[in-house]
Amino acid sequence: MKVVVNISLKNGVLDPQGKAIEKALHSLDFNNVSNVKTSKQISFDIACDCKDEALKQVDLMCKELLANTVIEDYEILL
């Protein structure tokens, strides 16, 4: 089963990489860009026949390793 995990910073957490990208875009005259946010995407295959069990396992993976749940939110797509 194919899994995609999207991880992004929670609202209110500063995103210095996003700000740097926004500043660089402005320096290239893309001045209509604002509120740039960065995120990461992790994709992998999981050997599991039951979608509910796969979701449970991936959720645990996110909580234990893939995401810093103090400052990041995550979304699991199966």
Secondary structure, 3 states (H helix, E strand, C coil): CEEEEEEEECCCCCCHHHHHHHHHHHHCCCCCCCCCCCEEEEEEECCCCCHHHHHHHHHHHHHHHHCCCCCEEEEEEC
